Amino acid sequence: MPFLDTLPVWALALLIFSLRIVDVSLGTCRTIAVVQGRIGTSVLLGFFEVLIWITTVSEVFQRAGGNPWLLLSYAAGFACGNGAGIWLERRLAMGSVILRIVSHDAGDDLADALRQRSPRVLTFEGSDEEHAVTLLYVAARRRQVRRLISAAREVDPDLYYAVDPLRESNWAMAQPVPGPTGWRSVLKKK
């Protein structure tokens, strides 16, 4: 690109560093989208990820022999991009989860409070070594989890909770991930 030839080395290094952060952040989010079965999102993110990567790496290859700062900015951008991608993915909170809550004393009240915030709350009775407990399963979007936990802690501050990713469900939150097709289905039949 001709306009990049006019940039001073420090500006080009900063540009490479920044583009690399964007590229790797997109790659992190794309990988998570692939794992969650979000085909359209992963295709779009992959397109821009590779477009930025090709632009960046071509500049580094053309000019890196004469300036090691470009190599260092490329590597530093990759390292920082990993952290930025994880931060971005947490902020986007893509996907759905199962929130499991165990309550010793407030199971019914807890279920009522959570049903006001989530359409799907299931309760089960159980016991630990000494007490009866109520186990609640709440299917929710990831971005709702903090609010649900806060609401649950208002009812029962001594509850125990765990959050697990939800890959497939017949609940209307997300489309199920399609099964393997073609040659992948042959390998899965073992």
ZAMI-101146 format. One record per residue (C-alpha): residue number from 1; x negated, y, z negated. Coordinates in pm, 1 decimal. Each point is the difference from the previous one (the first is absolute). Layout:
N
+-----+----------+----------+----------+
: num :     east :    north :       up :
+-----+----------+----------+----------+
: NUM :        X :        Y :        Z :
...
+-----+----------+----------+----------+
// end
This chain:
190
+-----+----------+----------+----------+
: num :     east :    north :       up :
+-----+----------+----------+----------+
:   1 :      0.0 :      0.0 :      0.0 :
:   2 :   -161.5 :    322.8 :    113.1 :
:   3 :    117.3 :    221.0 :   -287.5 :
:   4 :   -175.1 :   -229.1 :   -249.7 :
:   5 :   -333.9 :     78.3 :    167.3 :
:   6 :     25.3 :    359.5 :   -121.8 :
:   7 :     52.8 :    -91.9 :   -365.7 :
:   8 :   -289.3 :     28.4 :   -243.8 :
:   9 :   -116.5 :   -330.2 :   -148.0 :
:  10 :    156.4 :     67.7 :   -341.9 :
:  11 :    340.6 :     69.1 :    159.6 :
:  12 :    -19.9 :   -313.4 :    214.8 :
:  13 :    -96.3 :   -205.1 :   -306.6 :
:  14 :    294.9 :    145.2 :   -191.5 :
:  15 :    233.2 :    -74.9 :    291.0 :
:  16 :   -125.7 :   -360.4 :     23.0 :
:  17 :     38.4 :    -40.1 :   -375.9 :
:  18 :    357.8 :    132.3 :     12.1 :
:  19 :    102.5 :   -205.2 :    302.3 :
:  20 :   -142.4 :   -310.9 :   -161.2 :
:  21 :    207.0 :     61.5 :   -314.6 :
:  22 :    314.5 :     30.7 :    214.4 :
:  23 :    -91.0 :   -309.0 :    204.3 :
:  24 :    -64.6 :   -224.5 :   -300.3 :
:  25 :    304.8 :    131.8 :   -188.2 :
:  26 :    218.6 :    -85.3 :    298.4 :
:  27 :   -163.6 :   -342.6 :     12.8 :
:  28 :     81.0 :    -65.7 :   -365.7 :
:  29 :    363.3 :     99.5 :     46.4 :
:  30 :     19.2 :   -201.3 :    324.9 :
:  31 :   -128.9 :   -311.7 :   -175.2 :
:  32 :    264.4 :     33.0 :   -269.3 :
:  33 :    267.5 :     56.2 :    264.6 :
:  34 :   -113.2 :   -318.8 :    178.0 :
:  35 :     15.2 :   -200.6 :   -322.6 :
:  36 :    351.4 :    131.6 :    -65.4 :
:  37 :    111.2 :    -87.6 :    354.2 :
:  38 :     62.0 :    360.2 :    111.7 :
:  39 :    -69.9 :    -47.7 :    370.2 :
:  40 :     80.0 :    349.7 :    130.1 :
:  41 :   -189.8 :    175.4 :   -276.9 :
:  42 :   -307.1 :   -220.6 :     43.5 :
:  43 :     -5.3 :     54.2 :    379.1 :
:  44 :     23.2 :    377.9 :    -35.0 :
:  45 :   -262.4 :     19.1 :   -274.7 :
:  46 :   -230.1 :   -234.3 :    194.5 :
:  47 :     21.2 :    216.1 :    311.8 :
:  48 :   -107.4 :    316.8 :   -180.1 :
:  49 :   -256.2 :   -183.6 :   -212.0 :
:  50 :   -182.4 :   -134.9 :    305.8 :
:  51 :     30.8 :    327.9 :    192.0 :
:  52 :   -168.5 :    187.9 :   -283.6 :
:  53 :   -259.4 :   -274.9 :    -51.1 :
:  54 :   -103.6 :     -5.9 :    366.7 :
:  55 :    -34.6 :    377.6 :      6.2 :
:  56 :   -207.6 :      1.3 :   -316.9 :
:  57 :   -226.4 :   -292.9 :     79.8 :
:  58 :    -73.0 :    127.7 :    351.0 :
:  59 :   -125.7 :    329.6 :   -143.8 :
:  60 :   -213.5 :   -180.7 :   -253.7 :
:  61 :   -153.9 :   -227.7 :    265.3 :
:  62 :    -75.9 :    291.1 :    229.3 :
:  63 :   -171.0 :    213.6 :   -264.1 :
:  64 :   -106.7 :   -222.2 :   -290.1 :
:  65 :   -345.3 :    -73.6 :    138.7 :
:  66 :   -106.1 :    359.5 :    -50.2 :
:  67 :    180.4 :     66.1 :   -325.9 :
:  68 :     38.4 :   -241.6 :   -293.2 :
:  69 :    252.6 :    235.6 :   -165.2 :
:  70 :    260.9 :   -120.5 :    247.4 :
:  71 :    -56.9 :   -360.4 :   -105.8 :
:  72 :     25.8 :     96.2 :   -365.7 :
:  73 :    320.1 :    196.8 :     59.4 :
:  74 :    147.1 :   -297.3 :    187.8 :
:  75 :    -79.4 :   -239.4 :   -286.7 :
:  76 :    116.2 :    246.1 :   -267.4 :
:  77 :    326.0 :     55.8 :    188.3 :
:  78 :     58.8 :   -375.1 :      6.5 :
:  79 :    -62.7 :    -29.4 :   -374.6 :
:  80 :    224.8 :    294.9 :    -86.9 :
:  81 :    263.4 :   -117.9 :    248.2 :
:  82 :     50.4 :   -320.9 :   -197.0 :
:  83 :     84.9 :    193.8 :   -314.1 :
:  84 :    213.9 :    248.6 :    194.0 :
:  85 :    188.9 :   -284.1 :    169.6 :
:  86 :     79.9 :   -167.5 :   -330.5 :
:  87 :    112.2 :    332.8 :   -147.7 :
:  88 :    215.9 :     71.2 :    306.8 :
:  89 :    159.9 :   -344.6 :     -6.8 :
:  90 :     86.0 :     42.1 :   -368.5 :
:  91 :    158.9 :    336.2 :     74.0 :
:  92 :    202.5 :   -143.2 :    289.6 :
:  93 :     99.8 :   -302.7 :   -213.0 :
:  94 :    110.6 :   -206.3 :    299.3 :
:  95 :    186.2 :   -321.4 :    -57.5 :
:  96 :    220.1 :   -163.9 :   -258.5 :
:  97 :    -69.5 :   -165.8 :   -333.3 :
:  98 :    155.6 :   -215.7 :   -266.9 :
:  99 :    -12.6 :    160.5 :   -341.7 :
: 100 :     17.7 :   -265.3 :   -271.2 :
: 101 :     85.5 :    120.0 :   -348.5 :
: 102 :     12.9 :   -199.1 :   -324.8 :
: 103 :    192.8 :    151.7 :   -289.1 :
: 104 :     41.6 :   -144.6 :   -349.4 :
: 105 :    286.3 :    211.0 :   -127.2 :
: 106 :    151.6 :    223.4 :    267.9 :
: 107 :     68.5 :   -226.1 :    298.6 :
: 108 :    360.5 :     99.5 :     66.5 :
: 109 :    -59.2 :    372.1 :    -56.2 :
: 110 :   -307.6 :    -18.4 :    218.5 :
: 111 :    190.3 :   -173.6 :    281.0 :
: 112 :    273.9 :    266.6 :    -14.3 :
: 113 :   -254.9 :    282.9 :     14.8 :
: 114 :   -184.0 :   -156.4 :    294.2 :
: 115 :    320.5 :    -76.7 :    192.3 :
: 116 :     65.7 :    374.8 :     11.4 :
: 117 :   -328.4 :     43.6 :    190.3 :
: 118 :    -32.1 :   -317.8 :    206.5 :
: 119 :    266.4 :   -199.4 :    185.0 :
: 120 :   -152.2 :   -338.9 :    -83.2 :
: 121 :    -70.4 :    -97.6 :   -362.7 :
: 122 :      6.8 :   -365.1 :   -103.8 :
: 123 :    -16.0 :   -115.9 :   -363.8 :
: 124 :   -102.9 :   -333.7 :   -148.1 :
: 125 :     -1.1 :   -118.5 :   -358.3 :
: 126 :   -312.0 :   -160.3 :   -140.5 :
: 127 :   -212.2 :    -26.8 :   -310.5 :
: 128 :   -352.9 :     37.6 :   -117.2 :
: 129 :   -127.9 :   -193.2 :   -301.8 :
: 130 :    212.2 :    189.1 :   -252.0 :
: 131 :    266.3 :    214.6 :    170.1 :
: 132 :    259.7 :      0.2 :    271.5 :
: 133 :   -101.2 :    225.8 :    290.7 :
: 134 :    162.9 :    138.2 :    309.3 :
: 135 :   -187.4 :    -15.1 :    328.8 :
: 136 :    103.5 :    255.9 :    260.7 :
: 137 :    -90.9 :     -8.3 :    368.8 :
: 138 :     37.5 :    328.4 :    184.8 :
: 139 :    -58.4 :     18.4 :    375.8 :
: 140 :   -109.1 :    353.3 :     91.9 :
: 141 :   -208.6 :    209.2 :    233.4 :
: 142 :   -352.9 :     64.0 :   -127.3 :
: 143 :     58.5 :    373.6 :    -26.8 :
: 144 :    284.4 :    -63.8 :   -248.9 :
: 145 :   -200.9 :   -214.6 :   -241.2 :
: 146 :   -139.8 :    274.5 :   -225.7 :
: 147 :    346.1 :    150.3 :    -51.7 :
: 148 :    151.3 :   -341.8 :    -72.6 :
: 149 :   -270.5 :    -80.8 :   -254.5 :
: 150 :     46.4 :    340.1 :   -167.9 :
: 151 :    376.0 :    -53.6 :    -20.8 :
: 152 :    -52.7 :   -349.5 :   -141.4 :
: 153 :   -247.2 :    124.0 :   -262.1 :
: 154 :    255.0 :    257.1 :   -118.3 :
: 155 :    233.0 :   -289.1 :    -85.2 :
: 156 :   -264.8 :   -244.4 :   -126.7 :
: 157 :   -346.2 :    142.7 :    -72.0 :
: 158 :   -132.2 :   -349.0 :    -90.9 :
: 159 :     84.6 :   -171.2 :    329.3 :
: 160 :   -246.1 :   -192.6 :    213.3 :
: 161 :     -2.1 :     52.4 :    376.5 :
: 162 :   -177.6 :   -125.7 :    309.5 :
: 163 :     22.9 :    122.3 :    358.7 :
: 164 :    -45.4 :   -239.9 :    292.1 :
: 165 :      8.5 :     70.5 :    374.9 :
: 166 :    310.2 :   -116.3 :    184.0 :
: 167 :    -89.0 :   -137.4 :    342.8 :
: 168 :    327.8 :   -156.8 :    104.7 :
: 169 :    352.7 :     41.4 :   -125.4 :
: 170 :    356.4 :    -31.7 :    120.0 :
: 171 :     76.0 :    321.4 :   -183.6 :
: 172 :     43.6 :    300.8 :    232.8 :
: 173 :   -325.3 :    175.9 :    -99.9 :
: 174 :   -216.4 :   -126.5 :    282.7 :
: 175 :      6.8 :   -234.5 :    295.3 :
: 176 :   -159.0 :   -337.1 :    -75.6 :
: 177 :   -338.7 :    -72.1 :    146.1 :
: 178 :     43.7 :   -222.2 :    307.5 :
: 179 :   -141.2 :   -350.9 :    -18.8 :
: 180 :   -296.2 :   -112.1 :    207.7 :
: 181 :     61.4 :    -50.1 :    371.1 :
: 182 :   -197.4 :   -147.1 :    289.5 :
: 183 :   -332.8 :   -158.4 :    -86.4 :
: 184 :     22.7 :    130.8 :   -358.6 :
: 185 :    306.4 :   -218.2 :    -65.5 :
: 186 :   -191.4 :   -310.1 :    115.0 :
: 187 :   -280.1 :     69.0 :   -248.5 :
: 188 :    247.9 :     58.3 :   -285.6 :
: 189 :    163.1 :   -347.2 :     37.1 :
: 190 :   -271.1 :   -185.4 :   -192.0 :
+-----+----------+----------+----------+
// end
